[in-house]
Amino acid sequence: MSRIPPLRKLPLIVAGLFFASSAFSAPLQSEVTNTQGQRIQNTPVWLLSKDGVLIATAKTDANGIARFPEVPNGHYTVEIKGSNFAAIRKEVDISGNAVTTVKLVMDTPVVASSATPAAAAQAKAVSAAPVQTANVADTVAAPAAAEVAKIEITGARMKSERMELSPKVGTTVYTIDTRMIDALGQGSDTPFNEVLLHMPGVDQDSKASGSLHVRDDHGNVQYRVDGVQLPESITGFGQSIDTRFIQQVDFVTGALPAQYGLRTAGIVDIQTKEGDVAPGGRIGVLLGNHSYYEPSAEFFGSEGKFSYYLSGSFLSNSLGIENPIPTGNAIHDQTSQSKTFGSLAYFLDDTTRLGLLFGTYSGHFEIPDNPGQSPQYPLLDATTGNAVTPASSSQINETQSEVNRFFVVSFQKSLGDFHYQASFFHQYSDLHYTPDTTADLMYLGTASDTLRSNTANGVQFDASYKLGENHTLRAGAAYTRQVTESNNTVSVFPVDNTGAQSSSTPFNIIDNSGKTGTLESLYVQDEWHISAPLTVNYGLRFDHVNAFINEQQLSPRLNVAYKLSDSTALHAGYSRYFTPPPQELASQSSINLYANTTNAPEVSTSDPVRAERTNYFDLGLSQKVDSHLTVTADAYYKKITNLIDEGQFGQALILSPFNYQMGYAKGLELSGIYNEKNWGAYLNITREKAQGRNIVSGQSLFGQDELNKIASQYIFLDHDQALSISGGVHYKIGDTQISSDLIYGSGLRNTPPGGTPNSTELPGYSTVNAALTHTWKRTGVGAIEGRLALINIFDKSYLLRDGTGVGVGAPQYGAPRTLYAGISTSF
């Protein structure tokens, strides 16, 4: 029997989606002349995307031609600067394989000078006013307009150079921009982990089980903000990122170059919004049923050599954590969350940038109640000595609070062909689970007040040097020092030799621990352009961890990109990975403290979690079908020793890692995009499988029978999902946009009664969303956008987890249908 929901229920616009992928490229050249028709050399030319994001820069040669050899098909703007620093632009559509020529006329004759080779900054998304930027020659005086223009083009150039420090040759790269985010139901208010669900190879999970998985990995995702890798937080950093500060995200998977290490399932490389020249901002609010309320604000601008971007939001609703029962409204599920972000930059000169990034996240969650449960442990009142009457399981009051803060200070410098960025980062996170002590004791036999905290400080250095026409050398280093603390006050009952409760009077156990650990990494690599169609990136990486374990590895990397024809491209790669367990989660279990209590584990040994070591192979092929449609296929295989998985083994929504002795994962992704001027569509299909055998660490988290079954055979990982589909479509009519998107999953794993762990899968599910937006561009309070969105249109009650499986907590159902209405004004 087919488990795919009837497609007739999906909107017709979604049913007509095409396979798609990243676009192929074609040559573009720009011819610049003066008003007399004379060609002008040494003139900066800037190529910007449809949304005004910088794509590339070039200078005109002796024949007045600026060349962009490989430009992906799409809609662009080509720009130069004329008199009074005004922009001279021409829009162009790149399609097919032929060379496209754009002719631009400078409004006044220009004398060649030692101009800064820079590009216009990204266009201000909320303003229709022309961008006032310029090429600033050494001989130009310092009027205000020239100074502003100089800052803007210097910032754009250095942003481009910063992105060049991170090569992606031979990898699989999917790009998320503001246009794609705007087409999602909640727009920029969409939680960032839900944005990533629209990428190939990403599976949905419950918040308690990690929220999402990339290529059948649990966690192991690296977040980079403007080129700086951020340390992980206890709360799962993907939930802490505010989508509205994102200008563009490169989601990188596959066999990664040597620059990327430690967390390697996927690289989320975020380019943040930066201050525009003209001060401006946006204020908005999104409302919905389930008590949904989310006001937000953004402010940006420049003052002299200083630019800034600031954002903040507050969220309150009754959809904090997934419902353990299939009802429209969970019991005891209120949440409040606040986020802030800032990006500040100061340009010391044309080649030097000092930057500061900072962000905060604070969240409070009620743990949803599961009615109909029966108490298992009698309890005596400590004051009266009388038996306590248990509260209904629908009236339990457990809560969890989460905090995450970070800042990054960066120094970026360009010296001709040598570019580098040095950064210092600090990150702090904590999680506090507060039990309903009386209820937890009577229903579970234990109540734990748990506080986990993690403080990380570190430095990162990345550099590149262009060694001739065919070689670009890159090298770097990183060092992180982490201090983790785990403070637990655990209430338990005593038990006898048979494990039966021997007293109804509980007592407390203080279980506190801490650890200081370090991570060191070095890498070197060479990007070698062997010929026009062939590029090879090869390198070595060294990683060392000293925390609960002391391990290290030297990892070779090799990536190849080959253009078979103008419409077909191939990439392949091999990477050796070293993945240490997350220190903030991998605390040592104090097993002996709980002997002869209701919290004593069945298995009394627990080995430390080891570093995962992987041989990773990836092969991808891209095919251009026509000027609007391209498709890709990407296959991967991972052979893994000491495979790291994570599970929830207590009431607190804190994951605990453990190792399978060996494992593997393999999959196939089909992905792509169809684009025309006013509408577009994308569809991603992923087939994957991941298994592990023999648990060799954290054994006290499991029962002996479970360990025995897993020791003798491969089992599916609990987060394995055989088939995942995501897609979307949008259509724009003037200032109105209609969009729809879908998520389908064939179901995560579960364990049948008495069966092999994770041997069956849950029913498949699908959610379909739709949105309508309209913009009023010229009003007395700026540009106003209105939004209506319906999430989970068909109100499908779908089961993400059923409470069984390896390391799975309570059942969790997906979010019910929610209607949103929003309004914002940009100024």
NUSEDREN-372732 format. One record per residue (C-alpha): residue in one letter; x, y, z. Coordinates in pm, whole numbers, plus 32768, in hexadecimal, padded with zeros to 4 digits. Layout:
BEGIN
AXYZ;...
//
This chain:
BEGIN
M800080008000;S808B81527F9F;R80DB823080C5;I80F783747FFF;P7FCD84588045;P7EDE84857F1C;L7F79858C7E3C;R7E2285FE7DCA;K7E0C86BD7F10;L7F3E878D7EBF;P7F1388DD7E10;L7F2E88C67C98;I804889BE7C9D;V811A88D27D6E;A80C3879E7CA4;G815D88457B74;L82B5887C7C08;F83EA88207B40;F852C877C7BA9;A8630888E7BD5;S878E88EE7C3C;S88928A007C44;A88A48AAD7AF2;F89B58A8B79ED;S8A818BAF797A;A8AC28C74783D;P8BC18D8777E9;L8B628EF3781D;Q8C28902177AD;S8BED919477D8;E8C66929B76E2;V8C9893F67779;T8CB6952E76A0;N8CA196A476D6;T8BA19787762F;Q8C8597A374FC;G8C84962B74CD;Q8DEB95FD7544;R8E2994C4760E;I8EA194FE7774;Q8F9D941C781C;N8FDC93D5798E;T8E70941B79EF;P8DD6934B7B08;V8C9C928E7AA0;W8BB991EA7B9F;L8ACF90C57B6C;L89A890B17C5B;S888E8FB77C83;K872090097C50;D870B90597DC3;G883B913E7DB6;V8933904A7E52;L8A9A90657DD8;I8AF78F417CF4;A8C478FA17C5B;T8D2890C37BFA;A8E0491037ACB;K8EC6921B7A22;T8EC1927F78B6;D8FF5921D77F1;A90AF92E276E8;N8F8692AB75FD;G8E8B932E76F9;I8E0191CF7740;A8DBE9143789C;R8D948FCB7898;F8CD08EE4797D;P8D288D8778FB;E8C248CB179B3;V8AD98D507A19;P89BA8C697A82;N887F8C9279AF;G87948D917A44;H873A8F037A5A;Y88508FFC7AB4;T88AF916A7ABF;V89F991E87A2B;E8A6E93307AC3;I8B7A943C7AA4;K8B9B95937B46;G8B7796D77A86;S8B9298447AE2;N8B3198B27C40;F8B5B97467CA1;A8A0596EC7C10;A89CA95847BA9;I89AD952B7A38;R88FD93DE7A20;K887092EC7923;E87AA91B1796E;V87F5907178B0;D87718F0D789C;I88798DFD787D;S87FA8CC277D2;G88878BB676F3;N89FB8B9676B2;A8A498CB875CA;V8B128DEA7631;T8A378F0D76A1;T8AB89070766B;V8A3A919C772F;K8A9792F876B6;L8AAE941477B1;V8AF495817764;M8BAC9659785F;D8AFC97AA786F;T8C46986C787E;P8DA6981C7800;V8E709768790B;V8FE897787941;A907F962F79B6;S910596407B19;S916595667C3C;A8FFA95267C93;T8F9D94287D9B;P8F3192E87CE5;A8DE992BD7D9F;A8C7D92677D6B;A8B3993087DCF;A8AAB928C7F14;Q896E91C37F1B;A883F92957EBD;K875C92FF7FD7;A863C92097FC0;V853592F48048;S858194327F8B;A8539949B7E27;A863795B67E33;P876D95917D59;V88A995217E0B;Q89A996367E15;T8AF895877DF2;A8C3995DB7D43;N8D9395827CD0;V8E7296577DAD;A8FB996C57D14;D90E1973A7DDD;T90B998967D49;V8F5198BF7DB5;A8F1799B47ED0;A8E5299477FFE;P8CEF99C77FD6;A8BE699088095;A8B6498507F60;A8CBF97D37F05;E8D04975A8068;V8BB9969F8077;A8BF996017F24;K8D5695987F88;I8CD994E680BE;E8BC994327FFF;I8C9E93AA7EE6;T8DBC93537FD4;G8CC8928E80AC;A8C3F91CF7F82;R8D98917A7EFE;M8E139100804F;K8CD79030807C;S8D218F8A7F2F;E8E898F497F97;R8E158EBC80E5;M8D348DC5802E;E8E5C8D607F54;L8F158CE9808B;S8E278BBF8099;P8E408AE37F5F;K8D2389FE7EFB;V8DC4894C7DD3;G8D3C87EE7DA0;T8C2E880B7EAB;T8AB488187E90;V8A3A897A7ED0;Y88D189EC7EF1;T888F8B5F7F1C;I877D8BFE7FEC;D87408D717FAF;T86468E6F802A;R85608E2A7F01;M853B8CBA7F61;I85068D1380CE;D83FC8E12806F;A833E8D037FB0;L831A8C2E80EB;G81D88C5281AE;Q82658D1A82D1;G83688DD081FE;S848B8E5482CA;D83D48DE98408;T84038C7B83A3;P84D88BC384A8;F862C8B82840D;N86218A0A8441;E84DD8A058376;V85888AC8825F;L869189B6824D;L858288AC822A;H8558892780C4;M86B888B6806D;P8708875E7FD5;G876D865080CB;V86D486FF81FA;D85D9863982CB;Q84DF86C283C5;D84E6864F852F;S844C86C18675;K84EC87DA873E;A853986DE8851;S85F585FE875C;G86CC86FD86AA;S85D087B485CC;L867987528482;H8779866483EE;V8860868F82C2;R88B3855E81ED;D884984718304;D8935850E8403;H88C985728560;G893486D9858E;N8A998700850D;V8A3888438458;Q8B2C8966844C;Y8AAD8ACB8456;R8B888BDE83C7;V8B308D4E83D9;D8BF58E2A82E8;G8D048D2382D0;V8D2D8CDF8446;Q8CCE8B8A84D3;L8BF58BAB8608;P8C148AB08726;E8AE889D98774;S89F18A288887;I892F89408969;T87E989C688DD;G8835896A8773;F88B18AA386C4;G87D08A768596;Q86A78AE98667;S87668C1986E5;I87B18CAD8590;D86BE8DBD8529;T865F8D9083BB;R86298F038382;F879D8F5D839E;I87F88E73827D;Q88528F04812B;Q88BD8DB88094;V89068C56810B;D89E18B5A8056;F897B8A0180CE;V8AAC89298082;T8AB187AD8092;G8B7E86927FFF;A8CF386548013;L8D6C879B80A9;P8EBC884B806C;A8FBF88578182;Q8F3F89A58205;Y8E0A88FF8298;G8E30881783BF;L8DA387928508;R8C3387BC84A6;T8C13873E8342;A8AB486B782F4;G8A5D880D8267;I8AF389698263;V89FC8A868296;D8AC88BAA8213;I8A088CE98263;Q8A4E8E3C81C8;T89A28F3B82A3;K88F6907B8244;E89D891A8826C;G89959317829C;D892493CE8163;V89A3952B8112;A885095CD8146;P87C3959682A5;G868594C882A8;G85D493A78345;R84A192D08364;I839F92A28477;G829B9190846A;V81BC90A08526;L813E8F4284D6;L80028EC18580;G7F5B8D6D8577;N7E7B8C7B862D;H7F0B8BA38744;S7F558CF187F4;Y80658D4186F6;Y80FC8E9D8719;E824B8F0C8688;P82B5907A8667;S840790C185C6;A84E291E08557;E861992228483;F86EF935B846D;F881A939E838E;G88EE94B78306;S8A47955782F0;E8AF6967B8394;G8C4996D9830C;K8D1D959D82FC;F8C2D94E783E2;S8B08940C8375;Y8A0D934B8443;Y88F092518430;L881A92018563;S86EC911D8589;G86139094869D;S84D58FCC86D0;F83F28F4187DE;L831D8E0987B4;S82008D838888;N81198C608832;S80888B1788AD;L814D8A4387B3;G82948A328872;I82D988BB8868;E822587AF87A2;N80E1872B8832;P80F985C788C5;I7F8C85868864;P7ED785B78713;T7E0786E58776;G7DFB884086E2;N7E7888E48821;A7F7D8857890B;I7F51886A8A84;H805589468B2F;D812089AF89FC;Q81538B278A15;T82A18BB689A5;S83438D0C8998;Q84858D4D88D9;S85528E84888E;K866F8EB28797;T875D8FCD8743;F88718FF18643;G896990FE85E4;S8A6E912C84D3;L8B59925584F5;A8C7892AD840A;Y8D8393BA8406;F8E6A93EB82DB;L8FC3945A8348;D9022948B81DB;D8FCF94008081;T906492AA80D4;T902192838248;R8EDB923182F8;L8E9092078468;G8D49915484AF;L8C7490F385D9;L8B598FF485D4;F8A828FAB8704;G89438EF1874C;T886A8E83886F;Y87568D84889C;S86798D4989CB;G855F8C4D89D4;H846B8BC68AD3;F83A28A888A90;E828E89D18B43;I82B088568B1D;P816687D68A8A;D809886EB8B61;N802C858F8AF9;P7ED885468B9A;G7E6483ED8BFF;Q7FA883778C9E;S7FAA82B08DE4;P809082FA8F0E;Q818181DF8F60;Y8225824990A9;P8175829E91F2;L81F383D692A5;L81D784439410;D81B685AD9476;A82F7860B9530;T823686E89627;T80FD861D967A;G817384BF9621;N80318489955E;A801F83FC93FE;V8021850892EF;T7EFE850591FD;P7F92850B909E;A7F3786228FB1;S7EA485CB8E61;S7FAB859A8D53;S7EFF86B68C97;Q7F5987AA8DB0;I80D187758DCE;N81A788B08DC7;E8301886A8D32;T83BC89868C87;Q850389C38BD3;S85C28B068B93;E86D88B368A94;V87D88C4A8A5C;N88D98C7D894C;R89C08DA88916;F8AE58DDE882B;F8BC28EEC879B;V8CD48EE78692;V8DE08FF0865A;S8E898FD88505;F8FAD9086845F;Q8FB6906682E3;K90D890DB8206;S912790CF8093;L928D90F58014;G928090CB7E9D;D92598F567E5A;F926E8F037FCD;H91308F11809D;Y90F28EA98202;Q8FF98EC1831F;A90468E908490;S8F2A8E6D858B;F8EED8E4486FC;F8DA28DAF876D;H8CEC8D7988B4;Q8BB38CAA88EB;Y8AE98C558A21;S89B78B788A3C;D88F68AD48B52;L87C389FF8B80;H86FA89DD8CC1;Y85F188CF8CE7;T850B89038E12;P844287D18E75;D82ED87B48F16;T839686FF9035;T8262865D90D3;A81CB85EC8F88;D831485748EF5;L835E84A39027;M820883FE9022;Y81FB83BE8EAA;L836C837D8E5F;G8411832D8FAB;T850D84448F81;A850C85C08F5E;S864186758EE0;D868187EB8EF3;T878588078DDE;L8862892C8D7C;R895E89098C60;S8A3F8A258BEF;N8B518A498AEC;T8C498B668ABB;A8D278B698985;N8E3B8C5B8922;G8F148C3887F0;V8FCF8CC886CA;Q8FC08C7C8556;F90AB8CE1843E;D90738CAE82C7;A91528D2681AB;S916C8D048032;Y927C8D597F39;K92578D517DBF;L93938CAB7D41;G93878CF37BCE;E92648CBA7AE5;N92258B4C7B3C;H925F8B277CB2;T91B98BBE7DE5;L92548B537F2E;R91848B5B806D;A91E08B1081D4;G91548B4A832C;A91438AEF8499;A90448AED85B1;Y90508AC1872A;T8F288A9E8817;R8F258A7D8992;Q8DDE8A048A29;V8D6E89F78B93;T8C3789278BD8;E8B7B88FF8D1F;S8A67880D8D7B;N89AC884A8EC0;N889A87568F22;T87C5872F9058;V871585E09034;S85FA856A9112;V85D683EE9122;F853F82D191ED;P860C81B59284;V85DF805691F6;D862A7EF8927A;N86FE7DE691DA;T85E57D8F90E8;G85C47EF79070;A84747F2D911E;Q842F807691D3;S848980439342;S8417819293CF;S831C829F9370;T83FD83B193F9;P84E3844492EF;F863C84D69320;N872085B69250;I88678567919D;I894C86839139;D89F486278FEE;N8AD387458F77;S8BF187318E81;G8CBD88088D91;K8DC187F28C82;T8EB788D38BCE;G8F1188618A71;T8FC788E2893D;L8FAD88B987C5;E90CC890886D8;S90BF88FF855D;L91B08949843E;Y917D892E82C6;V922A8977817D;Q91A3894D801B;D91DB89AB7EB0;E90D189FE7DAF;W916D89987C63;H90D089FC7B18;I916D88F17A3F;S90AE89557905;A8F7B8A1B78A5;P8E85890378FA;L8F47885C7A18;T8F8A88DB7B7A;V901F88127C97;N902588797E05;Y910387A37EE3;G917A87CD8047;L91BD874A81A3;R9115879382EF;F918787458452;D90968742857A;H90D786FC86EA;V8FE086EB880A;N903486D9897B;A8EFE86C68A57;F8E4E858B8AD0;I8F2984E489C9;N90838534893E;E908D84E187CA;Q9111856D8682;Q9114852A850D;L91BF859B83CB;S90B585A882BB;P90F885B48142;R8FFC8662805E;L8FD586567EE2;N8ECB87047E0E;V8EA6870B7C95;A8DC087E17BBE;Y8DAB879A7A48;K8CCF88417943;L8C7F87337844;S8BCE882B7760;D8B1D8978776C;S89EB88C777F8;T8A8187B178CD;A8B6187C579FE;L8BF486B97ADF;H8C8786CA7C3C;A8D1E85BE7D19;G8DD485B47E62;Y8E6A84E97F7C;S8E92856880DE;R8F1084CE821F;Y8E4C855D8346;F8E95857584BA;T8D6585CF8590;P8D9785ED8709;P8C6385C987E9;P8BC587138850;Q8C688766899C;E8B3788228A1A;L8A6C86DF8A04;A8B6E85CD8A41;S8B8185DD8BBD;Q8BF384AD8C84;S8AD983F38D2E;S8AEE83DE8EAB;I8A66827D8EB2;N8AD7821F9012;L8A17833E90B0;Y88CC829E904F;A8909813A90C8;N87DA80A8917D;T86F281C3910E;T85D981EA9014;N86D082A08F2F;A87CE81848F23;P881881158DBC;E87E67FAC8D59;V89457FA48CC6;S8A4D80148DC0;T8B6880648CC8;S8B8781898BDD;D8CB981C38B03;P8D0F83288A91;V8C92839B893E;R8DA483898835;A8DE6845E8701;E8D3B83EC85C2;R8E1C839C8497;T8D8A83938338;N8DF1834781D4;Y8D07841A80FF;F8CD083F27F86;D8BF784D77EB2;L8BA084E97D3F;G8ABB85E67C98;L8A4186337B39;S898A876C7AC2;Q88CC878B797A;K884288C778DD;V86F988777832;D86B289CF77A0;S86DE8B3D77FB;H85E98B1F791D;L860C89BC79A0;T873688FF7A29;V874587B77AEC;T884C87107BC6;A888B85BE7C60;D897B85867D81;A89D984397E21;Y8AA184047F61;Y8B2882EA8035;K8BB982FE8195;K8C7A81E4823E;I8C88823783B0;T8D4981BF84E1;N8CC78223863A;L8B8B82B585A1;I8B0083C48688;D898B83CC86C7;E88C1848B87CA;G87838445888C;Q869F84D38997;F86B683F48ACB;G861184CF8BD6;Q84FF85CE8C08;A85DD86F88BB1;L85F387408A3D;I876B87058A46;L8806860D8955;S8912851689C0;P8A0F848E88C3;F8A838326889F;N8B4B825887A1;Y8AF7813786BF;Q8C3680748682;M8BFF8086850B;G8B01810A8418;Y8ABC819182BE;A89D68283820A;K898682A3809A;G8895836C7FCB;L882A84097E84;E87AE856F7E5C;L86F185FF7D32;S86CD87747D41;G86A188B57C81;I85EA89EC7C16;Y85118A777AFD;N851C8BF17AD4;E84778CF179F8;K844F8E647A28;N830D8E5D7AF5;W83008CFD7B7A;G83D48BDA7BE5;A83C88A817C83;Y84B0898C7D2D;L849D88207D95;N858A87477E62;I857385CD7E83;T865985067F69;R8677838F7F97;E875D832280B2;K87B8820E81A7;A888D820D82E4;Q88DE80EE83CF;G89C280A684F8;R8A2E7F7885C2;N8AA37F368727;I8A8A80558822;V8BE3808888C0;S8BB381BF8999;G8AA7824D8A7D;Q8A2A80EC8AC0;S897B81528C03;L887C82108B32;F87EF80C78AAE;G875B7F828B28;Q882C7E458B11;D87387D998A23;E87467EC4893A;L88C37EC3893E;N88CC7D4E88F3;K87ED7D7087C1;I88B77E928734;A8A057DE38773;S89BC7CC58684;Q89277D7A8555;Y890E7EC1849A;I87DC7F8E84F6;F874B80C8845B;L87A6820C8509;D8675829E85B9;H867D83D884DD;D869783198394;Q8584837A829D;A857A82BC8154;L84D883CA807E;S84C8854380A8;I842C863F7FB7;S842087B87FC6;G83A888AB7EC0;G831489FD7E81;V828C8AE87D7A;H82548C5F7D6B;Y81AD8D497C72;K81C98EC27C71;I80C48FAC7BDA;G813991117BF8;D815F91557D6C;T80A290187DD1;Q813F8EC27E06;I80948D717E31;S81678C517EB2;S81458AED7F31;D823489E97FBD;L82268884803B;I82E487928118;Y82BA861780FC;G8362850A81CB;S8337839281BC;G8357837D8338;L846C8358843C;R84C0820E84E5;N84118169860C;T8426802286CB;P83087F2586C9;P82B47E728814;G83BF7D6A8850;G845E7DB086FF;T85B27E1E8686;P85FD7F8B86E1;N85A1808385CC;S852E7F6484E9;T83EB80098472;E838E816583FC;L827882528453;P816882B08356;G81C483AD824B;Y81508513826C;S8132864E819D;T80F487BC81E4;V809288BF80E1;N80AB8A33811F;A803D8B67805A;A80768CDE8070;L7FF98E1E7FD0;T80BF8F617FEA;H808890BD7F5F;T816691F17F70;W80F1935A7F6C;K8233940A7F08;R81E695797F3A;T812995D58073;G815096DD817D;V820595E4825D;G82E395408158;A82B193F9809E;I81AB931D8144;E819791A38117;G806890D88178;R80748F5D819E;L7F748E4781C7;A7FEE8CE381F6;L7F558B918242;I80408A8782CC;N7FD9891882B7;I7EB0896A81D8;F7E09881681FC;D7E42880C8377;K7EEA86B88366;S7F32862884BF;Y807885728480;L815784B0856D;L82C685108571;R831D842C8697;D824E8324874E;G8328830B8886;T83DA81CC8818;G8529819B8770;V869081C687E2;G86AD830188B5;V854D8381886D;G84828435897B;A830C8474897F;P822C846D8848;Q822B85AB8779;Y8133861C8672;G817287238569;A80E488838585;P7F7188AD8534;R7EE0899A8430;T7F388B02847D;L7EC18C4383D6;Y7FAD8D6D83D6;A7F768EDA8381;G80948FD1837B;I80E191378324;S822B91F08312;T82A6934382A3;S83FB938E820E;F848D94EB8221;
//
